[in-house]
């Protein structure tokens, strides 16, 4: 009967519940740690229309070899997103993609301009660093009006090696600036 079953198996049920709670606790702790690492990005608008990113926990990101994306940003009326990838434990990649935006009907397509990624050499100050620029000329397929919610990205898969990146890391963080200049 049910009463005898409850008496006989209460200890087993409690042990099962306790083990399930421990597994859930460990899983949640891992998720919290992963989320903290993947979201420690601060965004600061710059006076010249660029965006400055301080990316924290760089060493963990390198070990995990993951791509992460920043929130949508508007510049020159265009909505875009910036991506960083610590790929294959060898290089830092930086990418850019246009997103569907509220101004799309008023903008000229394809986007004409330049996207510049600038990795700040923090020990030397904000003037020195590594720069890579993409001209949208002859890349209409990448910079036409977005038609999907997951448009293609364009950028530098091998922007800087992880070995060279060590020269730019201060307090386990890097400082990256992104500029969209429209023509």
N, C-alpha and C positions, 0 to 999 in steps of 0.2 A: 504494500500500500504506500501511498505518497508520503505519509508521516514517517514511516520507517526509512524510506529512501532518503528523505531530507536529513534525518538523524545520522544515518550511516555514511552519507556522502558530503556532509557539510564541510568537513576538512578538505576534501578533494576539490570541491567547488571553490572554496576560499583560496586555495593554493593556485588554482587555475586563474581566478580573477586577479590575484596578486601578481602572477607572472605576466598576464596580459597588460596590467597597468605598468609594470616595469618596462616591457617592450615598447609600449606607447610612449612612455616618458623618454626613453633613449631615442626613439624615432623623432619625437618632437624636439628634443635637444639638438639633434643633428640638423633638422630642418631650420631651426632658429639660427644655428651657426652658419649654415649655408646661406640663408637669407641675409644675415648681417654682412657676410663677405660680399654677396652679390649686389647689395644696395648701397654700399658705402661710397657713393659718388655725389659730390656736391657740384652744383652748377651756378656759376656767377656770370651775369651778362657783362660784357666789356663795353666801354664807351664807343668803340669803333664797330659795333655790331656783331662782334664775335662772342663766343661762349667759352668760359674757362671751366675746366673739369679737374678737380682734385680727386684722383682715384686712389683709394686706400687699400690696405691689405694686398699689396702687389705681389708679395712672395707667395701667399696662398693662391692667388689667381694664377700665377705662373704654374704652380704645381697642379692645379685643377684643369688647366688648358681649356678654359671656357670662354665663350663669347657672351657679352652682356650689352644691353642697349640702354641708352639714356632716354629720358622722356622726350616727347615731341617738342620742337622748338620752331619759332617763326623768325625768318630773316628775309628782308626784301619782299615780304608778303607770302613767301613760299614756306610751306611746312615741311620740316625734315627731321630726320633722326640720325643720330651718330652712334656707331657701334665700335667696340673695342674687343679684340680677341687676342688672348694669350695662347697662340696656337703651337701645338706640337712641342711645347717646352723649348722652342727655338727662337720664335719671333713674336713681336707685338704687331698685330694688324689693326689698321684703322679704316673704317668704312663710313659711307654716307648714303642715305637713301631719301628720296622725296616721298612724302606722304600725301594722301588726299587731304586738302585743307579747305577752310571756309572761304578763302579768297580765290580759289582755282578759276572760277568763271571770269574774274577780272584780270588775270595774269596772262602774260605772253608765254606761249609754249613752242618749242621746248625751252627750258631754263637756259639762259645764256649767262655765263659767268665763270667764276673760279671758286673752288673749295680748297681751303688751305688748312692743313693740320700742322700744328706747331707744338713740339714737345719741349717744354721749358727746361733749360739746364739750371735747376734750382740752386746748386752751389754757386753758379756764376751770376745769378740774377735773371730778371725776366727778359733781357734783351737777347741773350745768347740761347741757342737751342737748335733742334733739328726740325727742318721744315720740308713739307711735301705738298705740292699744289697740283690739283687736277683742273684742267680746262674742260668745260663742257662741250667745246667745239668738236664736231665730228663724233659725238657720243649721244646723239639724239635718242637712241634706244634706251639709254640709261636715265636721261633727264627730260623725257617727255612727260606729259600730264599723267599722273598715276591713275591706273584703272582698277587696281586691286588693293586690298587692305594689307597685302604683304609684298610690296614692290621690291625689285632687285636692288642690291647694294653695289656700290662701286667704291674702290679705294685702293689701299696698299696692304696686301696680305703680309708682306715682309717689310713693314715700315722701319723697324729696328730690331736687331738681334737682342735676345735676352741678356747676352753677355754685355753688349754695349749699353743696354737699358740700365744696368747697375749704376752707371755714371750719372743717371738722372734721378735715382731714387733717394729721397730724403725721408726719414722716419716712416719707412715702408709705404711711401706714397709717391705718385708722379703727378705732374701738372701738365695738362694738355689743353691747348686752345684750338678752337675750330672757328674758321671765318668763312662766310658765304658772301662773295662779292658779286653783285649782279651788274650786267652790262646793259 
